[in-house]
């Protein structure tokens, strides 16, 4: 446990619930979200795409990440 994890602020359930991912990143238990996002290819040119197209692509990317993580979890526990 790091010094960060020992802070009393983590005893607050609301804070722990809202920020637990970030504590896990700081403790090297999870990768940073920008590193996860960098592994998902996009089919759009962001500069030439409409805002609606970018939001739709984000939704597709989120599903791809969730599917990949779900597949990895099933494989890891076999």
Secondary structure, 3 states (H helix, E strand, C coil): CCHHHHCHHHHCHHHHHHHHHHHHHHCCCCCCHHHHHCCCCCCCCCCCCCHHHHHHHHHHHHHHHHHHHHHHHHHHCC
